[in-house]
Amino acid sequence: MTTANNKKGVILEGRVLAQDFPLDPLTKKILLEITPPSMGNNQADVDRVRKELIKQFGPVRVPLSLMQYIPYICRETDWQVTATVGYNGSDWELIALEPGNTTDRHYGLAIDIGTTTVVVYLVDMLTGQIISTASDYNGQVVLGDDILTRIFLAVYENKLPDFQKAVVTTINNLILELAGKNAVNPEEVSAVTVGANSTMIHMLLGLDPSRICKEPYIPVVNSPGFVRASEIGLRVNKLAMLYSFPSVGSYVGGDVIAGVMVSGMHLDSEVSLFVDIGTNGEIVLGNKDWLVACAGAAGPALEGGVAKAGMRAAEGAIERLSIEPGTLAVSFKTIGDVKPIGICGSGLIDCLSELLLNGLINRQAKFQDGCKEFVLVPATESGTGEEIKITQKDIDDLMRTKGAVNAAVETLLEGIGCDLASVSKFFTAGAFGQYLPIESSINIGLYPDLPRDKIRLLGNSSGEGARQALLSNQKRLEAEEIAGRITYFELNANDSFFSRFVGSRFLPHTNLDYYPTVKQKLKDRGLLS
Amino acid sequence: MTTANNKKGVILEGRVLAQDFPLDPLTKKILLEITPPSMGNNQADVDRVRKELIKQFGPVRVPLSLMQYIPYICRETDWQVTATVGYNGSDWELIALEPGNTTDRHYGLAIDIGTTTVVVYLVDMLTGQIISTASDYNGQVVLGDDILTRIFLAVYENKLPDFQKAVVTTINNLILELAGKNAVNPEEVSAVTVGANSTMIHMLLGLDPSRICKEPYIPVVNSPGFVRASEIGLRVNKLAMLYSFPSVGSYVGGDVIAGVMVSGMHLDSEVSLFVDIGTNGEIVLGNKDWLVACAGAAGPALEGGVAKAGMRAAEGAIERLSIEPGTLAVSFKTIGDVKPIGICGSGLIDCLSELLLNGLINRQAKFQDGCKEFVLVPATESGTGEEIKITQKDIDDLMRTKGAVNAAVETLLEGIGCDLASVSKFFTAGAFGQYLPIESSINIGLYPDLPRDKIRLLGNSSGEGARQALLSNQKRLEAEEIAGRITYFELNANDSFFSRFVGSRFLPHTNLDYYPTVKQKLKDRGLLS
């Protein structure tokens, strides 16, 4: 894994996270000073340990696999032992018993499983802070690029076990990397939380995803709750529990629930709009009284590999780009500050925006004067020895993505009878949401033209939600409550969506009055009278 | 397995058991008529099933291993399914989901694991009745005859896994036998309860028994509670829970707790005495306000294989025996009504009693006039072609057993300051307790000389206790409560015990006034002036 790629995951690392909730992690560690047995006090070992735990937690289950070690562990350090106790959603269970006092070492993992990228956060359960982050491509990518392909292969070619193994292997390798870097034994990881979309959760748990993509779109489970992490092969303490964020349905997954929770929009009296753009775009609208969500295929235009020069956000990818008015000289920044080898999603959006603002394409997003492409980097300056350019087809793909997201937002607002002016906050989430340039995203009409102070970048809110649920039972219950509150709004059942989608193939929008700041920019540059 | 051997286990079978508690079995089966999903009702499959369960049970955990099958099971019978839900001591969990209505088939197992014999009862959870019983020697017998040998081998020759495997294999074979005979799929068994002594429970669960037999006698666990039956390899539904009766300590095990529960002495305002004689003798004295227990090695004299002609209670064993006064002709009854091949515990006690009442041995239990043995069956009439006889050594062994039990009862009564007259009921339990002839047991002083209407045979109360705990959560909690209430009385710490043991080598007792009915019999026969 390159440093540049790693950057994707470090968006939460390095800064001290504000803790707006009290620490109440899924597992607790406590030191037990146990009275040793004697002829006058011959209680059995396990019952003796349990008696101490009951004082703190009430009834605590002791798994058989731990019972057999308890006599040895207790006698190794003369009955001073550290218990790790975990909550499994309904009761407390002993997860580990260690000799001596190890209460200063208490670890959990928060995991964001994206279709493309997996990010694992090693969390200090004592402080709530992220100790270290590791990320890598989801190992499923090499088996099937997009979600639908993966579902197809899982269902029709019996590859579900391969997909499960691939993502578990990815996570396990990241766990080993984190463990090595931070001198933590994976056995010391006592709890795991995961934010991911429904298909990723199904594949992680080995559940049949076949009905996710066919009417009436019924997942196997929306609220998997807690399962034993070792049951799916995760290399952590074999009694550690894994909590998966609940989903609302096939297309509004746990990653979105995590995002809503992190945004706080579900507690706000004012209305917020939450947008997570990946291969699918998920949109949530609402406040403390109501929450409505919709989802639609945004298309893979931003995911790399679609545009001719497109690539994922890895080293050598152009991530920011500008074109100087007049000279049309292209400036850019690459990930890792090396020679460019391609362009990633954020670069593509900058590029489309700059082509528009410099009059190189018209408002229908077409090149002018018979031109069919625009060279961003000449062959001599690129890292591959070939020129990096954007073609009309690349732009058309990007327009479909922006059109789908835009139409979905408008259809949802209209369907709910809410106008954009009443939206007090606009949250962007997900891997793209973190990196998409706001101004360019507005210029091309991907984001609505709102006052900039209303726009909030949530970063990897799926991972941050996982961290919060790892650290707070109350947050975990909040996630379940959000999932239960969200009403799903079916875009496909709505005629308005398709006509909006077709009509939204203008830059930034068919109706320029919806985009006053972009209209002004175009006027300022003499592109509009 | 022979029919005769099987007889050992059938003591509860065939008669309709009075149910003095309401049926509230550890697992429940209910029919779910689930609304199928549709575009307007697209809840996920697992959540859909869980929603129905919550109506009846509150929160119900759905194990991952079941989640994956739920979509198929529900669709197989158009969303009419039968759920088996089990209680694991703290919350409810889905154990099975079957297509269609299978609520008329609901099975559990109650198991009594004796050091020598294992009895498995197949219980109908709908009626509470025993459908069928199977029993066999505990497979551990061939590895080590008595408990101390087994502990030694487990600890010093690392044979614990072998002992665990042996008893699990015994149980599994009995399960297969019951399943085959009664057309029940072992997968349909959704709960298992076990009554057994502490060492048997340790070996069943794979727990180190080494500290059971050395000061300060600390078991690994007294209250194992619920563990997954499949975790120890039992061939039942792999999500079925196994509940083990709690023990009070190393020497007062779950079998005794089960016996006390079945006797009802813990609810009685009058004082009862409970005696379970096996290799060890366990004695409980008390009432609804207090319970005291003691235990001591009774010796293996009654278990077969010690006496020269001794054998276990299997086909061909002399189980009842009498000697005609005057002619000294021996009449007997064998198990299976076949030619005798040996004599089992009950036959030995009859024999000793008859030898005494016919003046063939004196009150010191010694043959008279240089005689060293007594032939019970001549070679021509025995099934082996050899004569069956009782020797002085056999009698001496038996005297040690009766002495130990008698001394323990007297020491406990004295220690508590309770006299025999205030004992309102005398319960005998365990494999021997069921079969020992009461009059002969009193004649030799093994049992106290109480009015006969005070004496109650509990049968296999360990198995019956297991059946009750299987059928009633309240009974299960009652067992835990009994275990918590019993005070252990240490015989070895009591000088009186040893002097009583030494002094009790008279028939029936050093002080004949303790045995007025026996004294009268001896007088009637002219053996006492």
Interface residues (C-beta under 8 A of the other chain):
Chain A: P37 S38 M39 N41 N42 Q43 A44 D45 V46 D47 R50 P59 R61 V62 P63 L64 S65 M67 Q68 I70 P71 N88 G89 S90 D91 L205 G206 L207 D208 R211 E215 P216 Y217 I218 P219 V220 V221 N222 S223 P224 G225 F226 V227 R228 E231 I232 S247 G249 S250 Y488 E490 A493
Chain B: P37 S38 M39 N41 N42 Q43 A44 D45 V46 D47 R50 P59 R61 V62 P63 L64 S65 M67 Q68 I70 P71 N88 G89 S90 D91 L205 G206 L207 D208 R211 E215 P216 Y217 I218 P219 V220 V221 N222 S223 P224 G225 F226 V227 R228 E231 I232 G249 S250 Y488 E490
